[in-house]
């Protein structure tokens, strides 16, 4: 259990204020503590030390990366695998996400016990800089810090205008209490459901439905109808950066297709992992936008794979007609008796299709637009000119040290415009270690 602590009342500011207590915030706070820096970790979600991704309590929700790759500490690759082994797991196995959440919680607890980290259970309303950073909390308190780290993770998904008629049958947060209640109701009634999005969030929801014995029919819809592929054993086929096409998206895509035919697509995709940051940065803005429009859905489902047992469950639901995956779009929605009537248009179909469902779940994934952010903190930084959106508008513009401004650092998804592949723990742990090192040098 993470201990809640009140606002530090010392006259001197904290060395660092970290906003966000999920995986990235927890890891960077622990790194800062190891360097002897005093840190305020500000998170009022009630999920500090775990975040949304690892706060699930359902055993069917597994990590999408093997245990051997999930250490939170850069330079200690088997740190989590040892913990998983103590629980009876294997290094190449896929641990339950709730176990990884406990692991992160233990790391944070150790940092708290060091006296270097103070958890403030509050929401941040804004921040400004006048020598030191002044971070405004929702309870009216102000936290002063010499440096500020943004580790708030993914932004909430945008509302869907075509589902305005769904009313309270639309579940906007698939992780919240409303979603759990809806899943329980569907298990009891066998009612139909519509899942908007076919990525990893859809997979989690499908697993939750299967775990409670759901026997109804759920339709999952996205523009392309692509779902994450399964992990499988393969022989690695590493490549050197110098042997890859750089600065040309089309040439890189041709290389990937050819290489996949030679060594298998999993080996080919994973061979690009060590080089993802320089490859992304070599693409000009037009090519990065082209990747996001056309190639990203295909890259995501092959790159961000799911555990074999998870893939088997999803395939079984499809075979049993409990889950239908559709490429298409939502045209309209309107209230119906005990649910909502939704008009869909399948991709390539000349006529729309109407279905009546008990609930609609928004599983479209996080908002990728700084210009449409609803975060008071991010808006305050942009309005004050302390930080600015990147050229793709998906995060903040950061330099090679992940600095977004004067004594301001951004971690994880907020730095995606520069790094692209920066949302998985193996990427975040290295970034957090580098940021902590950079902060230590700056404050020294």
Buried (B, 14 or more C-beta within 10 A) or exposed (E): EBEEBEBBEEEEBBBBBBBBBBBBBBBBBBBBBBBEBBBBBBBBBEBBBBBBBBBBEBEBBBBBBBBBBBBBBBEEBBBBBEBBBEEEBEBEBBBBBBBBBBBBBBBBBEBBEEEBBBBBBBBBBBBBBEEBBBBBBEEEEEBBBBBBBBBBBBBBBBEBEBBEBBEEBBBBEBBEEBBBEBBEEBBEEEBBBBBBBBBBBBBBBBBBBBBBEBEBBBBBBBEEBBBBBBBEEEEEBEBEEEEBBBEBBEEBBEBBEEBBEEBBBBBBBBBBBEBBBEBBBBBEEEBBEBBBEEBBBEBBBBBBBBBBBBBEBBEEBBEEEBBBBBBBBBEBBEEBEEBBBBBBBBEEEEEBBEBBBBBBBBBBBBBBBBEEBEBBBBBBBBEEEBBEBBEBEBBBBBEEBBBBBEBBBBBBBBBBBBBBBBBBBBBBBBBBBBBBBBBBEEBE
